[in-house]
Amino acid sequence: DTSGTFVQLRLSLAQTACRKRAPQRHCRVLESRRKPICLACYKFDTSDIPKVLDKYHNCGPSHHLAAKEIRQRDEAECRAVEEAGKGGDTLYLPGMFAFSRGLPA
């Protein structure tokens, strides 16, 4: 894509029996615990030092009642991220800039 590189990651997390302070190689997965599924989408420009044009990430529980609606929203958000930087008139994307009010001089 001439407007940049689009990356989409889907991760399934699981709680284990290992402790944080003493990590081990092989940990038993706790079956009866939450198993959230995370989705992350990033769009990078094509410069020598890539910059993030737009991004979206969401980690939601897999057992949620509105899982279909969440999945549809995630897909729509990722499509919007994928389209970042394609139009010549798209100079500003929501969330691209943050402004804060400075103190008087």
The 8 nearest C-alpha neighbors of each residue, nearest first, counted from 0:
[[1, 2, 3, 4, 5, 85, 45, 44],
 [0, 2, 3, 45, 85, 4, 44, 84],
 [1, 3, 85, 0, 84, 44, 45, 4],
 [4, 2, 44, 45, 43, 1, 0, 42],
 [3, 5, 43, 42, 44, 6, 0, 45],
 [4, 6, 42, 81, 41, 43, 3, 7],
 [7, 5, 41, 40, 42, 4, 8, 39],
 [6, 8, 40, 39, 41, 5, 9, 38],
 [9, 7, 39, 38, 40, 10, 6, 37],
 [8, 10, 38, 37, 39, 7, 11, 36],
 [11, 9, 37, 36, 12, 8, 38, 35],
 [12, 10, 36, 35, 37, 13, 34, 9],
 [11, 13, 34, 35, 36, 10, 14, 37],
 [14, 12, 34, 15, 28, 11, 33, 35],
 [13, 15, 29, 28, 32, 12, 16, 33],
 [16, 14, 28, 29, 17, 27, 26, 13],
 [15, 17, 27, 26, 28, 29, 18, 14],
 [18, 16, 15, 26, 22, 19, 23, 27],
 [17, 19, 21, 20, 22, 16, 23, 15],
 [20, 18, 21, 22, 17, 23, 16, 15],
 [19, 21, 18, 22, 17, 23, 16, 24],
 [20, 22, 18, 19, 23, 17, 24, 16],
 [23, 21, 19, 18, 20, 17, 24, 26],
 [24, 22, 25, 26, 21, 17, 18, 19],
 [23, 25, 26, 22, 17, 27, 21, 15],
 [24, 26, 23, 27, 17, 22, 28, 15],
 [27, 25, 17, 15, 16, 28, 24, 23],
 [26, 28, 15, 16, 29, 25, 17, 14],
 [29, 27, 15, 30, 14, 16, 26, 13],
 [30, 28, 15, 31, 14, 32, 27, 16],
 [31, 29, 32, 28, 14, 33, 13, 15],
 [30, 32, 29, 33, 34, 28, 14, 13],
 [33, 31, 30, 29, 34, 14, 13, 28],
 [32, 34, 35, 60, 13, 31, 14, 61],
 [35, 33, 13, 12, 61, 60, 32, 36],
 [36, 34, 60, 61, 59, 12, 33, 11],
 [35, 37, 11, 10, 58, 59, 61, 12],
 [38, 36, 58, 10, 57, 9, 11, 59],
 [37, 39, 9, 57, 56, 8, 58, 10],
 [38, 40, 56, 8, 55, 7, 57, 9],
 [41, 39, 7, 55, 54, 6, 77, 56],
 [40, 42, 54, 6, 5, 53, 43, 7],
 [41, 43, 5, 53, 52, 4, 51, 81],
 [44, 42, 51, 4, 3, 50, 52, 49],
 [43, 45, 3, 49, 50, 46, 52, 2],
 [46, 44, 3, 49, 43, 47, 2, 4],
 [45, 47, 49, 48, 44, 50, 3, 43],
 [48, 46, 49, 45, 44, 50, 43, 3],
 [47, 49, 46, 50, 45, 44, 43, 51],
 [50, 48, 46, 44, 43, 47, 45, 51],
 [49, 51, 43, 44, 52, 48, 46, 45],
 [50, 52, 43, 53, 42, 44, 49, 41],
 [53, 51, 42, 43, 50, 44, 83, 84],
 [52, 54, 42, 80, 51, 41, 83, 95],
 [55, 53, 41, 40, 80, 42, 56, 52],
 [54, 56, 40, 39, 41, 77, 76, 57],
 [57, 55, 39, 38, 40, 54, 58, 37],
 [56, 58, 38, 37, 59, 39, 55, 73],
 [59, 57, 37, 36, 35, 38, 60, 56],
 [58, 60, 35, 36, 57, 37, 61, 63],
 [59, 61, 35, 62, 63, 36, 34, 33],
 [60, 62, 35, 63, 36, 34, 59, 66],
 [63, 61, 60, 64, 66, 34, 33, 35],
 [62, 64, 66, 65, 60, 61, 59, 69],
 [65, 63, 66, 62, 67, 61, 68, 60],
 [64, 66, 68, 67, 63, 69, 62, 70],
 [67, 65, 69, 63, 68, 64, 70, 61],
 [68, 66, 70, 69, 65, 71, 64, 72],
 [69, 67, 71, 65, 70, 66, 72, 73],
 [68, 70, 66, 72, 67, 71, 73, 65],
 [69, 71, 73, 67, 68, 72, 66, 74],
 [72, 70, 68, 74, 73, 69, 67, 75],
 [73, 71, 69, 75, 74, 70, 76, 68],
 [74, 72, 70, 76, 71, 75, 69, 77],
 [73, 75, 71, 77, 72, 76, 70, 78],
 [76, 74, 72, 78, 73, 77, 71, 79],
 [75, 77, 73, 79, 78, 74, 72, 80],
 [78, 76, 80, 74, 79, 75, 40, 81],
 [77, 79, 81, 75, 80, 76, 74, 82],
 [78, 80, 76, 82, 77, 81, 75, 83],
 [81, 79, 77, 83, 78, 82, 53, 54],
 [80, 82, 78, 79, 83, 5, 42, 77],
 [81, 83, 79, 80, 85, 78, 84, 86],
 [84, 82, 80, 81, 85, 53, 52, 79],
 [83, 85, 2, 86, 82, 89, 52, 87],
 [86, 84, 2, 83, 82, 87, 89, 1],
 [87, 85, 89, 88, 84, 83, 82, 90],
 [86, 88, 89, 85, 90, 84, 2, 83],
 [87, 89, 86, 90, 91, 85, 84, 92],
 [90, 88, 86, 87, 91, 84, 92, 85],
 [89, 91, 88, 92, 87, 84, 86, 83],
 [92, 90, 89, 93, 95, 96, 88, 94],
 [91, 93, 95, 94, 90, 89, 53, 83],
 [94, 92, 95, 91, 96, 53, 97, 90],
 [93, 95, 96, 92, 97, 53, 91, 54],
 [96, 94, 92, 93, 91, 97, 53, 52],
 [97, 95, 94, 98, 93, 92, 91, 99],
 [96, 98, 99, 95, 94, 93, 100, 92],
 [99, 97, 96, 100, 101, 95, 94, 93],
 [100, 98, 101, 97, 102, 96, 103, 94],
 [99, 101, 102, 98, 103, 97, 104, 96],
 [102, 100, 99, 103, 104, 98, 97, 96],
 [101, 103, 104, 100, 99, 98, 97, 96],
 [104, 102, 101, 100, 99, 98, 97, 96],
 [103, 102, 101, 100, 99, 98, 97, 96]]
